[in-house]
């Protein structure tokens, strides 16, 4: 810089510059001692700063490490349930069950090393019933329970041709969980479509249980094109191993009077996961008569596959049989293994009729000691029987347990279930919480007055308290009494609004730019509910120390002044999230990248998030507001306004007036919680309206009226869609009420039954 320029900018003169250099410890320093002292002081100050930073960082790291360790360390309190609570000795009526919901029909035990059963069938349409139910005279003292698995999948596969009017193949797999597959032979060119696991796009349906008591019996109907399958199970309790059970499978044509009855193959299988022995016995023409074996939990057991019959008749029906026995490829790979093995043509040749060709499993009961991955018997065994029959027909499978002593174990997720879940949802991080909905049944049990419930809550309290303490501390927000969901997606350029998967509300609009300054309303309400419920439980248990801890927290979180200060948005007239946000975001095409997020003006800044929807209602949904609250009226207003959340089919998840309403979150991510009607939140809303409709206050009549109207809308639409499609759906359109998302969805959508009973 030139000297004149320095003068114009007010630069110091030469003498001043010399003094400045001296002060900085330069060569023109007259007082060396003073400079040394100042240098030493500066060095000491720097050392203090560095040490403070190091201690702060190490303290933060130690706190994070402690929380992570705490989240995965077993609690020292005695277990709420005994270690063998799922064993056949403790709960024999629940040991066997239809615990395989991702398959159309199958069973397994509540064991860490379960025996799985299943069935698949390819064939033509006719009327054949597969009877998997044993008469009482054929069963041992154990219980007769069937585990059904509803499986939807469009897999090419062949069912053997049993003996009846319709060719059908039955494959029996010996893995201790039994299951069913089926396929219609010759319906389409090439390999027949093998049905095993429930898939959204396989064209099967409607299907689902006509009735099921959850324990001992059930019946379901499955429509697969021109075929109608009926699967039934019945269980007889008794013994030390969960009892005995029977299946019956009936296959019929959808329409009567069909001249060319289809040929169908059913596949019954059993799978073992370890070194359990399976001993099959084969009758005439390759028919697998029964399989016997032994496990530590089941003792000696036996599967008996009865000969096929015509529906309602006891006369045997002609069937063609194929059997295959190999090492266990792993439950998620069963379907693909069977499909790959359906590569040989066989003839179904009933007496007095022309032969028909079908694709079957080549093999015999000669043990193949190596599976497709080179694994041997140590990996378990897979035994499958294919029966090919002319429709209609019925078949039965009988399971009889032995008398050996069984050990208990706990249920685990297992590979079969993991195969149905996207990988990004499998990893659970200790720092991420989910909605603590467990609090709802705990509150119900606390209010029930049942001595057994209270005894269980007494045993469970130490763990419930530790769990809540972790939630309260790990999800704490930037200011006292605020909370923030950990685990939000980063602000990627392809996302309209980064998702908050841990909250359970996935793409519900939050602050447009994720940051540590966020305050999430729904999480604060969950923590407030938890503090209230556990404080009341601690009071009843006489846990004085816990009451002293939880009482002040519950009072602070339920104080309306605190809630208003952190979450009431005057400009919106409702409660809201808070964070670094702008609504000036949209997805625009940017070739070749595709849709990309564009941020306009105003730029993001700290403010309330203008997303009127389910989150705005959480103080109402969890009944945290006083019936005389001045905030209750505005929430009822937006709830009952068709311009916002009200629809003829239930409360929509996001107001129709929101800029995010019905918007995709990315090019490949359609709207999810952006307008659709969800039964789980509608159930909470109905419970809250019912609650305030029975409490004296200025809003009592309005709440009661809204409850009556909303209940009618929800129940009538679910019923209408079920009658039209045969399914309960994951969510429903707020525009025309049609079912959307996954189906059949027998999770929270079955809350409609509690809505009908007004059981909140």
C-alpha positions in Angstrom: 0.0 0.0 0.0 1.4 3.5 -0.9 2.2 5.9 1.9 -0.3 8.5 0.6 -3.0 5.8 0.6 -2.1 4.9 4.2 -2.5 8.6 5.2 -5.8 8.9 3.4 -7.1 5.8 5.2 -5.8 7.0 8.5 -2.8 4.8 8.7 -0.4 5.6 11.5 2.7 7.7 10.9 6.2 6.2 10.8 6.8 7.0 14.5 3.6 5.4 15.5 4.3 2.4 13.3 7.7 2.0 15.1 5.9 2.1 18.5 3.4 -0.4 17.2 6.1 -2.8 16.1 7.7 -2.4 19.5 4.4 -3.3 21.2 4.2 -6.4 19.0 7.6 -7.5 20.1 9.4 -6.3 16.9 13.1 -5.3 16.7 12.4 -1.6 17.6 11.6 -2.4 21.3 13.2 -0.4 24.0 11.9 -2.2 27.1 12.8 -5.8 26.6 11.7 -6.9 30.1 8.2 -5.4 29.7 7.8 -7.1 26.4 8.9 -10.4 27.8 6.5 -10.1 30.7 3.7 -9.3 28.4 4.7 -12.2 26.1 4.7 -14.6 29.1 1.3 -13.4 30.2 0.0 -13.8 26.7 1.4 -17.3 26.5 -0.1 -18.2 29.8 -3.5 -16.9 28.7 -3.3 -18.9 25.5 -2.4 -22.0 27.5 -5.4 -21.4 29.7 -7.7 -21.0 26.6 -6.3 -24.2 25.0 -6.6 -26.1 28.3 -10.2 -24.9 28.7 -11.1 -25.9 25.2 -9.5 -29.3 25.7 -11.3 -29.9 28.9 -14.6 -28.7 27.4 -14.2 -31.0 24.4 -13.1 -34.0 26.5 -16.0 -33.4 28.9 -18.5 -33.2 25.9 -17.0 -36.4 24.5 -17.2 -38.1 27.9 -20.8 -37.2 28.3 -21.6 -38.5 24.8 -19.7 -41.7 25.5 -21.5 -42.1 28.8 -24.9 -41.7 27.2 -24.1 -44.1 24.4 -22.9 -46.7 27.0 -26.0 -46.2 29.1 -28.3 -46.7 26.1 -26.8 -50.2 25.4 -26.1 -51.3 29.0 -28.5 -53.6 30.7 -30.3 -52.1 33.7 -29.2 -53.4 37.0 -32.8 -53.8 38.3 -34.5 -57.2 38.3 -36.2 -57.9 35.0 -39.9 -57.0 34.7 -40.5 -60.4 33.0 -38.6 -63.7 33.7 -36.0 -64.7 31.1 -38.2 -67.7 30.1 -41.4 -65.7 29.8 -41.8 -66.7 26.1 -41.0 -70.3 26.6 -43.6 -73.1 26.0 -43.5 -74.0 29.7 -44.5 -70.5 30.8 -46.8 -69.4 28.0 -47.8 -72.6 26.1 -50.8 -71.1 24.4 -48.7 -68.4 22.8 -45.6 -70.4 21.9 -46.8 -71.4 18.4 -48.6 -68.7 16.4 -49.0 -67.0 13.1 -46.0 -64.8 13.8 -44.9 -64.4 10.2 -47.0 -61.5 8.9 -44.9 -61.0 5.8 -45.9 -64.4 4.3 -49.4 -65.3 3.2 -49.5 -68.3 5.5 -47.0 -69.7 7.9 -46.2 -70.3 11.6 -43.3 -70.2 14.0 -42.5 -70.3 17.7 -41.6 -67.5 20.0 -38.0 -68.8 20.1 -34.7 -67.4 19.2 -34.2 -70.5 17.1 -37.6 -71.1 15.7 -39.0 -73.9 13.7 -40.6 -72.3 10.6 -43.3 -73.8 8.4 -44.8 -72.5 5.2 -46.6 -73.3 2.0 -46.5 -72.2 -1.6 -48.6 -73.3 -4.5 -48.7 -72.9 -8.3 -51.6 -74.4 -10.2 -54.7 -74.0 -12.2 -58.1 -72.9 -11.0 -60.4 -75.5 -9.8 -61.6 -76.2 -6.4 -59.2 -77.9 -4.1 -58.7 -77.4 -0.4 -55.5 -77.9 1.4 -56.4 -79.2 4.8 -53.8 -78.4 7.4 -56.0 -79.2 10.4 -55.8 -82.4 12.3 -58.8 -84.1 14.0 -58.5 -84.3 17.7 -58.0 -88.1 17.5 -54.8 -87.5 15.5 -53.3 -85.0 18.0 -51.2 -85.4 21.1 -51.8 -83.7 24.4 -50.1 -80.6 23.2 -52.1 -77.7 21.9 -53.5 -77.4 18.3 -52.3 -74.1 17.2 -51.7 -72.8 13.8 -49.4 -70.0 12.9 -50.6 -68.3 9.9 -48.5 -66.0 7.9 -50.0 -63.7 5.4 -47.6 -63.5 2.5 -48.0 -61.5 -0.6 -45.6 -62.0 -3.4 -45.6 -62.5 -7.1 -42.9 -65.1 -7.5 -42.7 -67.5 -10.4 -43.0 -70.9 -8.8 -44.7 -74.2 -9.4 -47.0 -76.1 -7.2 -47.3 -79.8 -7.7 -50.4 -81.1 -9.2 -52.3 -83.0 -6.4 -54.9 -85.4 -7.3 -58.0 -83.5 -8.0 -59.7 -81.7 -10.7 -57.2 -78.9 -10.7 -53.5 -79.7 -11.0 -51.8 -78.3 -8.0 -48.3 -78.8 -6.6 -47.6 -78.8 -2.9 -44.1 -78.3 -1.5 -43.3 -79.1 2.1 -40.2 -77.5 3.5 -38.7 -78.8 6.7 -37.4 -75.9 8.6 -38.9 -75.7 12.0 -41.0 -72.7 11.0 -43.5 -74.2 8.6 -44.9 -72.2 5.7 -46.8 -72.3 2.4 -46.1 -71.3 -1.1 -48.3 -71.8 -4.2 -48.3 -71.3 -8.0 -50.8 -71.8 -10.8 -49.3 -74.0 -13.5 -49.7 -72.9 -17.1 -51.5 -69.6 -16.3 -48.8 -67.6 -18.0 -45.9 -68.5 -20.3 -42.7 -69.4 -18.6 -42.1 -70.1 -14.9 -45.3 -69.8 -12.9 -45.7 -67.0 -10.4 -44.7 -68.3 -7.0 -46.6 -66.8 -4.1 -44.9 -66.7 -0.7 -44.2 -63.3 0.7 -46.7 -60.5 0.7 -45.7 -57.9 -1.9 -47.5 -54.7 -2.8 -47.3 -55.2 -6.6 -48.0 -58.9 -7.0 -51.7 -58.5 -7.9 -52.9 -60.8 -5.1 -55.9 -59.6 -3.2 -57.9 -58.9 -1.5 -56.7 -61.2 1.3 -56.8 -61.2 5.1 -58.1 -63.0 8.1 -61.9 -63.5 8.2 -61.5 -64.2 11.9 -58.6 -64.9 14.3 -58.6 -65.0 18.1 -54.8 -64.4 18.3 -54.2 -67.7 20.1 -56.0 -70.8 18.9 -57.7 -70.5 15.6 -58.1 -68.4 12.4 -59.4 -68.4 8.9 -58.3 -66.2 6.0 -59.3 -65.9 2.3 -56.8 -65.1 -0.5 -57.9 -64.1 -4.0 -55.2 -64.7 -6.6 -56.6 -64.1 -10.0 -59.0 -66.9 -10.9 -58.1 -68.8 -7.7 -59.5 -68.5 -4.2 -57.5 -69.9 -1.4 -58.8 -70.5 2.1 -56.2 -71.1 4.9 -57.3 -72.2 8.3 -55.5 -73.2 11.5 -56.6 -74.6 14.8 -54.6 -75.3 17.9 -55.1 -77.6 20.9 -53.3 -76.5 24.1 -51.6 -78.9 26.4 -48.2 -80.5 27.1 -44.9 -78.9 27.7 -44.1 -77.7 24.2 -46.9 -75.3 23.1 -49.5 -77.9 22.0 -50.5 -79.4 18.7 -51.9 -77.7 15.7 -53.3 -78.3 12.3 -53.6 -76.5 9.0 -56.2 -76.8 6.3 -55.7 -75.2 2.8 -58.5 -75.2 0.3 -58.0 -74.1 -3.3 -61.1 -73.3 -5.5 -61.8 -71.4 -8.7 -63.3 -67.9 -8.1 -66.1 -68.6 -10.5 -68.3 -71.7 -10.8 -68.9 -73.6 -13.9 -65.4 -73.4 -15.3 -64.8 -76.2 -17.8 -61.0 -76.1 -17.8 -60.0 -76.4 -14.2 -56.6 -75.1 -13.4 -53.6 -77.0 -12.2 -52.1 -75.7 -9.0 -49.0 -76.6 -7.0 -48.8 -76.2 -3.3 -45.5 -76.1 -1.5 -45.2 -77.0 2.2 -41.9 -76.5 3.8 -40.1 -76.8 7.2 -36.8 -75.1 8.0 -34.3 -75.7 10.8 -31.6 -73.2 11.7 -29.0 -75.5 13.3 -28.2 -79.1 13.7 -31.7 -80.3 14.5 -32.4 -83.7 12.8 -35.2 -84.1 10.3 -36.3 -87.6 9.4 -38.7 -87.8 6.5 -40.8 -90.8 5.5 -42.0 -91.2 1.9 -44.9 -93.2 0.7 -46.0 -94.2 -2.8 -45.1 -92.0 -5.7 -42.9 -89.7 -3.8 -45.5 -88.6 -1.3 -44.0 -87.2 1.8 -46.1 -88.8 4.6 -44.5 -87.2 7.6 -41.4 -85.6 9.0 -40.2 -86.3 12.5 -37.4 -84.6 14.4 -36.2 -83.3 17.7 -35.2 -79.9 19.1 -34.3 -78.9 22.7 -37.5 -76.8 23.0 -40.0 -79.0 21.1 -38.6 -82.3 22.2 -39.7 -85.0 19.7 -42.1 -83.6 17.1 -43.9 -84.9 14.0 -45.4 -83.2 10.9 -48.0 -85.2 9.0 -49.2 -84.2 5.6 -52.5 -85.8 4.9 -53.6 -86.9 1.5 -55.6 -84.3 -0.5 -59.3 -84.5 -0.8 -62.1 -82.7 -2.6 -63.7 -79.9 -0.5 -66.3 -81.3 1.8 -65.4 -84.9 0.9 -63.2 -87.6 2.5 -62.3 -89.4 -0.7 -58.6 -89.0 -1.6 -57.7 -87.0 -4.7 -55.0 -87.7 -7.2 -51.9 -85.6 -6.8 -48.4 -85.4 -8.2 -45.6 -85.1 -5.7 -42.1 -83.7 -5.8 -39.8 -83.3 -2.8 -36.5 -81.4 -2.3 -34.2 -81.5 0.7 -31.1 -79.3 1.1 -29.3 -77.1 3.6 -31.0 -73.9 4.8 -30.2 -71.0 2.4 -31.5 -68.5 5.0 -35.1 -67.5 5.4 -35.0 -64.4 3.2 -33.7 -66.6 0.3 -36.3 -69.4 0.4 -38.5 -68.0 -2.3 -35.6 -67.4 -4.7 -34.2 -70.9 -4.1 -37.5 -72.6 -4.9 -38.0 -70.4 -8.0 -34.5 -71.3 -9.2 -35.2 -75.0 -8.7 -38.5 -75.1 -10.7 -36.7 -76.0 -13.8 -37.8 -79.5 -14.7 -41.0 -80.7 -16.5 -43.2 -83.4 -15.0 -46.4 -85.0 -16.0 -49.6 -84.9 -13.9 -51.5 -88.0 -15.1 -54.7 -88.7 -13.2 -56.3 -92.1 -14.2 -58.6 -91.8 -17.2 -57.5 -88.2 -18.2 -55.0 -86.7 -20.5 -51.6 -85.9 -18.9 -50.6 -82.3 -18.2 -47.2 -80.9 -17.9 -46.1 -78.9 -14.9 -42.8 -77.4 -13.7 -41.6 -79.1 -10.5 -38.8 -79.5 -8.1 -36.3 -82.1 -9.3 -34.9 -84.2 -6.5 -35.7 -86.8 -3.9 -35.3 -87.3 -0.2 -31.6 -87.9 -0.7 -29.8 -85.3 1.4 -27.9 -82.7 -0.5 -25.2 -81.8 2.0 -24.4 -78.5 0.3 -26.7 -75.6 -0.3 -26.5 -72.9 -2.9 -23.9 -71.1 -0.9 -21.7 -74.1 -0.2 -23.1 -74.4 3.4 -23.6 -77.7 5.0 -26.0 -79.2 7.5 -24.6 -77.0 10.3 -26.5 -74.2 8.7 -29.8 -76.0 9.1 -32.0 -78.0 6.8 -34.7 -77.1 4.3 -37.3 -79.7 3.3 -40.1 -78.9 0.9 -42.9 -81.0 -0.5 -44.6 -80.0 -3.8 -48.1 -81.3 -4.4 -49.7 -80.6 -7.8 -53.5 -81.0 -8.1 -56.5 -80.1 -10.1 -58.7 -77.5 -8.5 -60.7 -77.7 -6.3 -59.0 -79.6 -3.4 -58.2 -79.5 0.3 -55.1 -80.6 2.2 -54.3 -80.8 5.9 -51.0 -80.6 7.8 -50.8 -81.8 11.4 -48.1 -80.9 13.9 -47.7 -83.0 17.1 -45.3 -82.1 19.8 -43.3 -84.5 21.9 -42.7 -85.0 25.5 -39.1 -83.8 26.0 -38.3 -80.9 28.2 -38.2 -77.5 26.5 -36.1 -74.5 27.4 -37.2 -71.0 27.2 -35.8 -68.1 25.2 -36.7 -64.6 24.1 -38.0 -63.6 20.7 -35.7 -61.7 18.4 -36.3 -59.7 15.2 -34.6 -62.3 13.0 -33.2 -62.4 9.5 -36.7 -63.1 8.0 -38.0 -59.8 9.4 -34.9 -57.9 8.6 -35.1 -58.9 4.9 -38.4 -56.9 4.7 -37.0 -53.7 6.1 -34.9 -51.2 4.1 -31.3 -51.2 5.3 -31.3 -47.5 6.3 -34.0 -48.3 8.9 -32.2 -51.3 10.5 -29.5 -49.4 12.3 -30.7 -47.9 15.6 -28.5 -45.2 16.9 -28.3 -44.7 20.7 -28.6 -40.9 20.3 -31.8 -41.0 18.4 -35.1 -41.3 20.2 -38.6 -42.3 18.8 -42.0 -41.2 20.0 -42.4 -42.8 23.4 -45.9 -44.2 22.7 -45.2 -46.9 25.3 -46.4 -44.2 27.7 -50.0 -44.6 26.5 -50.5 -48.2 27.6 -48.6 -47.5 30.8 -51.1 -44.7 31.6 -54.0 -47.0 30.7 -52.6 -49.7 33.0 -52.1 -47.2 35.8 -55.7 -46.0 35.6 -57.2 -49.5 35.2 -56.7 -50.5 38.9 -55.9 -54.0 37.9 -53.7 -55.6 40.6 -51.8 -57.6 38.0 -51.1 -54.5 36.0 -49.9 -52.7 39.0 -47.6 -55.5 40.0 -46.1 -55.5 36.6 -45.6 -51.7 36.7 -43.9 -52.0 40.0 -41.3 -54.4 38.5 -41.0 -52.3 35.4 -40.6 -48.9 37.1 -36.8 -48.9 37.4 -36.4 -49.4 33.7 -39.2 -47.1 32.7 -37.6 -44.4 34.9 -34.2 -44.9 33.4 -35.7 -44.9 29.9 -37.5 -41.7 30.4 -34.5 -40.1 32.0 -32.5 -41.0 28.9 -35.2 -39.5 26.7 -35.4 -36.3 28.7 -31.7 -35.8 28.8 -30.5 -37.0 25.4 -33.1 -35.0 23.4 -32.8 -31.8 25.4 -33.1 -28.6 23.3 -31.2 -25.4 23.1 -33.1 -23.7 25.9 -34.6 -25.1 29.2 -37.8 -27.1 28.7 -37.2 -27.4 25.0 -36.5 -30.6 23.1 -35.1 -31.5 19.7 -35.3 -34.8 17.7 -31.8 -36.0 17.0 -31.2 -37.6 13.6 -32.7 -35.2 11.1 -31.5 -35.5 7.5 -29.0 -32.9 6.5 -30.1 -30.1 4.1 -29.3 -32.0 0.9 -29.9 -30.1 -2.4 -32.4 -32.8 -3.5 -34.7 -32.5 -0.5 -37.5 -30.0 -0.3 -37.5 -30.3 3.5 -35.0 -32.6 5.3 -36.9 -35.4 6.9 -37.1 -36.2 10.6 -37.4 -40.0 10.6 -36.9 -40.5 14.3 -40.1 -38.4 15.0 -42.3 -41.0 13.2 -43.7 -38.2 11.1 -41.0 -38.6 8.4 -41.5 -35.8 5.8 -43.8 -33.6 8.0 -42.4 -30.0 7.4 -39.9 -28.9 10.0 -37.5 -26.0 9.9 -36.2 -25.7 6.4 -32.5 -25.6 7.6 -31.8 -28.1 10.3 -29.8 -26.8 13.2 -29.2 -27.2 16.9 -31.5 -24.2 17.6 -34.6 -26.2 16.7 -37.4 -26.7 19.2 -39.8 -29.5 18.4 -43.3 -29.2 19.8 -44.4 -32.8 19.5 -41.3 -34.1 21.4 -41.8 -31.6 24.2 -45.4 -32.9 24.5 -44.3 -36.5 24.6 -41.8 -35.6 27.4 -44.5 -33.7 29.3 -46.7 -36.8 29.1 -43.9 -39.0 30.2 -43.1 -36.8 33.2 -46.8 -36.8 34.2 -47.4 -40.5 33.9 -44.2 -41.6 35.6 -44.6 -39.1 38.4 -48.1 -40.5 39.1 -46.8 -44.0 39.0 -43.9 -43.1 41.4 -46.5 -41.6 43.8 -48.5 -44.8 43.8 -45.4 -46.9 44.3 -44.1 -44.7 47.1 -40.9 -43.9 45.2 -40.2 -40.6 47.1 -36.9 -39.9 45.3 -38.4 -40.3 41.9 -41.4 -38.1 42.9 -39.0 -35.4 44.0 -37.3 -35.6 40.6 -40.3 -35.9 38.3 -42.8 -33.7 40.1 -41.1 -30.3 39.4 -40.3 -31.4 35.8 -43.9 -32.4 35.2 -45.2 -29.2 36.7 -42.8 -27.1 34.6 -43.7 -28.9 31.3 -47.4 -28.7 31.9 -47.3 -25.0 32.7 -49.1 -23.2 29.9 -46.9 -20.1 30.3 -43.8 -22.1 29.5 -45.5 -23.9 26.5 -46.6 -20.5 25.2 -43.2 -18.9 25.6 -41.5 -21.6 23.5 -44.1 -22.7 21.0 -47.1 -20.4 20.7 -46.9 -18.6 17.3 -49.1 -15.5 17.5 -48.8 -14.9 13.8 -50.1 -18.4 13.1 -52.6 -18.6 15.9 -51.4 -22.1 16.9 -48.5 -23.9 18.5 -45.6 -24.6 16.2 -42.0 -25.8 16.0 -39.2 -23.2 16.1 -36.0 -23.1 14.1 -33.9 -21.7 11.2 -36.6 -21.6 8.6 -38.0 -20.0 5.4 -41.0 -21.0 3.4 -39.4 -19.8 0.2 -38.1 -23.2 -0.8 -39.2 -25.2 -3.8 -38.1 -28.0 -6.1 -37.1 -27.0 -9.6 -35.8 -29.0 -12.5 -32.0 -28.6 -12.9 -30.9 -30.9 -15.8 -29.1 -33.2 -15.6 -29.4 -33.5 -11.8 -33.2 -33.5 -11.8 -35.3 -31.7 -9.2 -33.2 -29.6 -6.9 -34.1 -27.4 -4.0 -34.0 -23.7 -4.6 -34.1 -21.3 -1.7 -35.5 -17.8 -2.3 -36.3 -14.8 -0.2 -36.8 -14.2 2.6 -33.7 -16.0 3.6 -33.9 -18.5 6.5 -33.9 -17.1 10.0 -35.0 -18.1 13.5 -38.7 -18.2 13.6 -41.8 -20.4 14.1 -42.3 -23.0 11.4 -45.5 -22.2 9.5 -46.7 -25.8 9.0 -50.2 -26.1 10.4 -50.9 -29.8 10.9 -50.7 -32.7 13.2 -47.7 -31.3 15.1 -49.7 -28.1 15.9 -52.3 -30.2 17.7 -50.0 -32.2 20.0 -50.8 -30.2 23.2 -54.5 -31.2 22.5 -53.8 -34.7 21.3 -51.9 -35.6 24.5 -54.5 -33.8 26.7 -52.0 -31.4 28.2 -54.2 -28.3 28.1 -56.6 -27.3 30.9 -60.2 -27.5 29.8 -60.4 -23.7 30.5 -57.3 -22.9 28.5 -57.5 -20.0 26.1 -55.5 -22.0 23.6 -58.0 -24.9 23.4 -60.5 -22.8 21.4 -58.1 -21.9 18.5 -57.0 -25.5 18.2 -60.5 -26.7 17.9 -61.1 -24.0 15.3 -58.4 -25.2 13.0 -59.2 -28.8 13.7 -62.8 -28.3 12.5 -62.0 -26.0 9.6 -62.1 -27.7 6.1 -59.7 -25.1 4.9 -57.1 -26.5 7.3 -57.3 -30.0 8.9 -60.9 -31.2 8.6 -61.9 -33.5 5.7 -64.9 -35.8 5.2 -62.6 -38.7 5.8 -60.8 -37.7 8.9 -58.2 -35.1 9.9 -55.6 -34.5 7.3 -52.0 -34.5 8.4 -51.2 -31.1 6.9 -53.4 -28.1 6.3 -54.6 -27.7 2.7 -53.5 -24.1 3.0 -49.9 -25.1 3.6 -47.3 -24.6 0.8 -46.0 -28.1 1.6 -49.5 -29.7 1.2 -49.3 -32.6 -1.3 -45.8 -31.7 -2.3 -43.1 -34.2 -3.1 -40.0 -34.1 -0.8 -37.7 -35.2 -3.7 -37.9 -36.4 -7.2 -38.4 -40.0 -5.9 -40.1 -39.3 -2.6 -43.9 -38.7 -2.9 -45.8 -36.9 -0.1 -46.3 -39.0 3.0 -47.3 -36.9 6.0 -48.4 -33.9 3.9 -52.2 -34.2 3.7 -53.1 -37.9 4.0 -55.4 -39.0 6.8 -53.7 -41.3 9.3 -55.7 -43.4 11.7 -53.2 -43.3 14.6 -53.3 -39.5 14.9 -57.1 -39.4 14.3 -57.4 -41.9 17.2 -55.5 -39.6 19.5 -57.6 -36.6 18.3 -60.8 -38.5 19.0 -59.6 -39.5 22.4 -58.8 -35.9 23.2 -62.1 -34.6 21.9 -63.9 -37.3 23.9 -61.9 -36.2 27.0 -62.6 -32.5 26.7 -66.2 -33.2 25.7 -66.7 -34.7 29.1 -65.0 -32.0 31.2 -66.8 -28.8 32.2 -65.4 -25.8 30.4 -66.2 -23.2 27.7 -65.2 -25.7 25.0 -67.1 -28.8 26.2 -70.0 -28.7 23.8 -67.8 -27.9 20.8 -65.4 -30.8 21.6 -68.3 -33.2 22.0 -69.8 -32.2 18.6 -66.5 -32.5 16.8 -65.9 -35.9 18.3 -69.2 -37.2 17.1 -68.7 -35.9 13.5 -65.1 -36.9 13.2 -65.8 -40.4 14.6 -68.6 -40.8 12.0 -66.3 -39.7 9.1 -63.4 -41.9 10.1 -65.4 -45.1 10.7 -67.6 -44.7 7.6 -64.6 -44.1 5.3 -62.5 -47.1 6.6 -65.6 -49.3 6.3 -66.3 -48.0 2.8 -62.8 -48.6 1.6 -62.7 -52.1 3.2 -65.8 -53.1 1.4 -64.5 -51.7 -1.9 -61.0 -53.2 -1.8 -61.0 -55.9 0.9 -58.1 -54.1 2.7 -57.3 -51.9 5.6 -54.8 -49.3 4.4 -51.8 -47.5 5.9 -53.3 -44.1 5.2 -56.3 -42.5 3.3 -56.6 -39.7 0.9 -58.1 -36.5 2.3 -59.5 -35.7 -1.1 -61.6 -38.8 -2.0 -61.0 -41.2 1.0 -59.3 -43.9 -1.1 -56.8 -46.2 0.6 -53.1 -45.4 0.1 -49.7 -46.7 1.1 -49.3 -50.3 2.3 -52.0 -52.8 2.4 -53.3 -54.8 4.2 -52.3 -52.6 7.1 -53.4 -54.3 10.3 -51.3 -52.0 12.5 -52.7 -48.7 13.7 -55.5 -48.7 11.2 -57.2 -51.4 13.4 -57.6 -48.6 15.9 -60.8 -48.0 14.1 -62.3 -50.9 16.2 -61.4 -48.9 19.4 -62.9 -45.8 17.8 -66.1 -47.7 17.2 -66.2 -48.8 20.8 -65.2 -45.3 22.0 -62.4 -46.9 23.9 -59.7 -44.2 24.2 
